[in-house]
Amino acid sequence: MIVSRFAPSPTGGLHLGHAWSAIQAHDRARDHQGRFLLRIEDTDVTRSRPEHVAGILTDLEWLGLGWDEMSAQSERLALYDAALDRLRDDGLAYPCFCTRAEIAREVAASLHAPHGPDGPLYPGTCRAIDPATRAERMASEAFAWRLDAGEAARRAGPLSWTDELAGTMPVAPRLLGDLVLKGKDRPASYHLAVVVDDAAQGITHVVRGRDIMPSTHAHRLLQAALGLPEPIYRHHALVLDAEGNRLAKRHGAPTLADWRYEGMDGIALVERLRIGELPFGFRLGQA
């Protein structure tokens, strides 16, 4: 049975891009008599708000998209801690004491700083700290936990994932570098939480935007390191504005709530989107 999910972060209102993704995840399950889950990804404790959770539920109801189960990541922290414990016990996680400013200075001073899809990667400053110094600093300093991506990749060997649109995709395990697993002020990173949740909830098909595709390299590496099953992926085209920009909360994209207050029919909007008709001023990006 197909099990898919829509997993928004309650840090602002949903926009057309969220609706487009939710519809595809919803229909991927419903078209095959499967289950569609709603997961609130609220591990960003500084930005998540209860009113945004309420807005997500109202938006999905307005769109006519029902779900079979709802969960929140804030209720699942023990699962993330257990996964981190396993990675740490296996020697695949290490404490990182660096601040953002320190990382930026080290990257700027390096002539060969590694780069990923979003720019310079963490240079691995804390990876080689000797055990005694590490223990001493852990007792007195704030720290995050990072994945030793190089060691995880060495143990995993060649990896790939199946994408329903792009086909078989070989994994570049170090694409995102030694990514954060648990932040200094965040109980679990997006990467760790999403991998653990997808496995725990039996997600068989992960439907999400092409902008998340780089993260899938890291997610497959974490799945291998934790012995978790590999779902089938579908990285769909993104909704763009008239200038060709990806819709984003921080860029002031109109929200579904704005349209609802203006009297737009949510069910009619969904039916138009299902046949590829977007509202005026919006278009789909590369498939």
C-alpha positions in Angstrom: 0.0 0.0 0.0 1.2 3.5 -0.9 1.7 5.8 2.1 2.6 9.4 1.3 2.8 12.5 3.4 2.7 16.3 3.4 5.1 17.8 5.9 4.9 21.6 6.2 6.8 23.7 8.8 4.5 26.0 10.9 6.6 29.0 10.4 4.2 31.0 8.2 1.2 30.7 5.9 1.0 28.1 3.1 1.3 29.4 -0.5 0.5 28.0 -3.9 3.7 26.0 -4.0 2.6 24.2 -0.8 -0.8 23.5 -2.3 0.8 22.1 -5.4 3.0 19.7 -3.4 0.2 18.7 -1.0 -2.1 17.8 -3.9 0.5 15.6 -5.5 1.3 13.8 -2.3 -2.4 13.4 -1.5 -3.3 12.1 -5.0 -0.3 9.8 -5.1 -1.8 7.9 -2.2 -5.5 8.3 -2.9 -5.2 7.2 -6.6 -4.0 3.8 -5.3 -6.3 3.5 -2.2 -3.3 4.3 0.0 -2.9 6.5 3.1 -2.0 10.2 3.2 -0.4 11.6 6.4 0.0 15.1 7.6 3.2 15.7 9.6 3.8 19.1 11.2 7.6 19.6 11.1 7.9 21.9 14.1 11.5 21.2 15.4 12.4 24.9 14.6 11.4 25.9 18.1 12.2 29.6 17.6 9.9 30.1 14.6 7.1 27.5 14.9 3.8 29.0 16.0 0.5 27.3 17.1 -1.4 29.8 14.9 0.5 28.6 11.9 -0.5 25.0 12.6 -4.1 26.1 12.8 -3.7 27.9 9.5 -2.3 24.8 7.8 -5.3 22.7 8.9 -7.7 25.4 7.7 -5.9 25.7 4.4 -5.9 22.0 3.7 -9.6 21.7 4.6 -10.3 24.7 2.2 -8.5 22.8 -0.5 -10.6 19.6 0.2 -7.5 17.5 1.1 -8.2 15.2 3.9 -5.6 13.2 5.8 -5.6 9.8 7.6 -3.2 10.7 10.4 -1.7 13.8 11.8 1.5 14.1 13.9 3.9 16.7 15.1 7.7 16.3 15.3 7.7 18.0 18.7 6.0 14.8 20.0 8.6 12.5 18.5 11.9 13.9 20.0 12.7 10.6 21.7 12.9 8.9 18.3 15.5 11.5 17.1 17.6 11.1 20.2 17.7 7.4 19.8 18.8 7.7 16.2 21.5 10.2 17.2 22.6 7.8 20.0 23.0 5.1 17.4 25.1 7.3 15.1 27.2 8.5 18.0 27.8 4.9 19.3 28.8 3.8 15.8 31.3 6.6 15.6 29.4 8.5 12.8 28.6 11.7 14.8 30.8 14.2 16.5 30.2 17.4 18.6 30.8 20.7 16.8 31.5 23.8 18.9 31.8 26.2 16.0 29.7 29.3 15.7 28.4 30.5 12.4 30.9 33.4 12.4 33.8 31.0 13.1 32.7 28.7 10.2 32.4 31.7 7.9 35.9 33.0 8.8 37.5 29.6 8.3 35.8 29.1 4.9 36.9 32.6 3.9 40.5 31.9 4.8 40.5 28.6 2.9 41.6 28.4 -0.7 40.0 25.0 -1.1 36.8 25.2 0.9 34.4 22.5 -0.2 31.2 23.7 -1.8 27.7 22.2 -2.1 24.6 23.3 -3.9 24.0 26.2 -1.5 27.6 27.4 -1.2 30.5 26.6 1.1 30.2 23.5 3.3 31.3 23.1 6.9 35.1 22.5 6.7 35.2 19.8 9.4 36.9 21.9 12.0 35.8 19.9 15.0 36.0 16.4 13.4 39.6 15.8 14.4 39.5 17.2 18.0 41.2 14.7 20.3 39.0 12.9 22.7 40.3 14.5 25.9 39.9 18.0 24.6 36.5 17.1 23.2 35.2 15.8 26.5 36.5 18.9 28.3 34.8 21.3 25.9 31.6 19.3 26.0 31.4 19.9 29.7 31.6 23.7 29.4 30.5 24.8 25.9 27.4 24.6 23.8 27.7 22.3 20.8 25.8 20.7 17.9 26.1 17.2 16.6 27.3 16.6 13.1 27.4 13.6 10.8 30.8 12.3 9.8 29.7 12.1 6.1 33.1 10.8 4.9 33.1 7.8 7.3 29.4 7.1 6.7 30.0 7.1 3.0 33.0 4.8 3.3 30.9 2.3 5.3 27.8 2.5 3.1 29.6 2.1 -0.3 27.8 3.1 -3.5 24.2 4.3 -2.9 21.3 5.4 -5.1 17.6 6.2 -4.9 14.7 5.7 -7.2 12.8 8.8 -8.4 9.6 8.4 -10.3 10.4 11.3 -12.5 14.2 11.3 -12.8 14.8 7.6 -12.6 17.7 6.0 -10.8 19.8 8.6 -9.1 23.4 7.8 -7.8 24.1 9.3 -4.4 26.8 11.9 -3.9 27.2 11.2 -0.2 29.3 14.3 0.7 27.2 16.8 -1.3 26.0 18.5 1.9 29.1 17.8 3.9 29.1 17.0 7.6 25.5 18.1 8.1 24.1 19.0 11.5 22.1 16.3 13.2 21.1 18.2 16.3 21.6 21.9 16.7 22.7 23.9 19.7 19.1 25.3 20.0 17.2 22.7 17.9 16.3 19.2 19.2 16.8 17.6 15.8 17.8 18.8 12.3 15.4 18.6 9.4 17.6 15.9 7.8 17.7 13.6 10.8 14.0 14.1 11.8 12.6 13.6 8.3 14.6 10.3 7.7 13.5 8.9 11.1 9.9 9.9 10.7 9.6 8.6 7.2 10.8 5.2 8.4 8.8 5.2 11.6 5.6 6.1 9.8 6.0 3.6 7.0 6.2 6.2 4.2 6.6 4.4 1.0 6.5 7.4 -1.4 8.1 10.8 -0.6 6.6 13.5 -2.8 8.3 16.9 -2.6 9.7 19.7 -4.7 12.8 19.6 -6.9 14.4 22.1 -4.5 14.7 19.3 -1.9 16.5 16.9 -4.3 20.0 17.8 -3.0 18.9 16.8 0.5 18.0 13.4 -0.8 21.7 12.5 -1.2 22.1 13.1 2.6 18.9 11.3 3.4 19.9 8.2 1.6 23.2 8.3 3.4 21.5 8.6 6.8 19.1 5.8 5.9 22.0 3.5 5.1 23.8 4.5 8.3 20.7 3.9 10.5 19.6 0.7 8.6 16.3 2.3 7.6 14.2 1.4 4.5 14.5 3.5 1.3 11.2 5.0 0.1 10.5 5.8 -3.5 10.9 9.5 -4.3 9.1 11.9 -6.6 10.7 15.4 -6.8 8.1 17.4 -8.7 8.4 20.7 -10.6 8.2 23.9 -8.5 5.6 26.7 -8.8 7.3 29.9 -9.9 6.2 33.5 -10.0 6.0 35.7 -13.1 9.7 36.5 -12.8 10.6 32.8 -12.6 11.4 32.8 -8.8 10.5 30.0 -6.6 7.7 30.9 -4.2 8.9 31.4 -0.6 7.4 32.8 2.6 10.3 35.1 3.2 9.8 36.6 -0.3 6.2 37.6 0.4 4.5 35.0 -1.8 0.7 35.4 -1.5 -0.7 32.9 1.0 -3.6 30.6 0.6 -5.2 32.5 3.5 -5.1 35.7 1.5 -6.9 34.0 -1.4 -9.4 32.4 1.0 -10.3 35.8 2.5 -10.7 37.2 -0.9 -13.4 34.6 -1.6 -11.5 32.2 -3.9 -13.0 28.7 -4.2 -10.3 26.3 -2.8 -11.9 23.2 -4.4 -12.0 24.8 -7.8 -8.4 25.9 -7.4 -7.4 22.3 -6.7 -9.3 21.0 -9.7 -7.5 23.5 -12.0 -4.1 22.6 -10.5 -4.8 18.9 -11.1 -5.1 19.6 -14.9 -2.0 21.9 -14.9 -3.8 25.2 -14.9 -2.2 27.7 -12.6 -3.6 31.1 -11.5 -2.5 34.1 -13.6 1.1 35.1 -12.8 2.3 31.7 -11.9 3.9 28.9 -13.9 5.7 25.6 -13.4 9.4 25.2 -13.5 11.5 22.4 -14.9 10.0 19.0 -14.4 
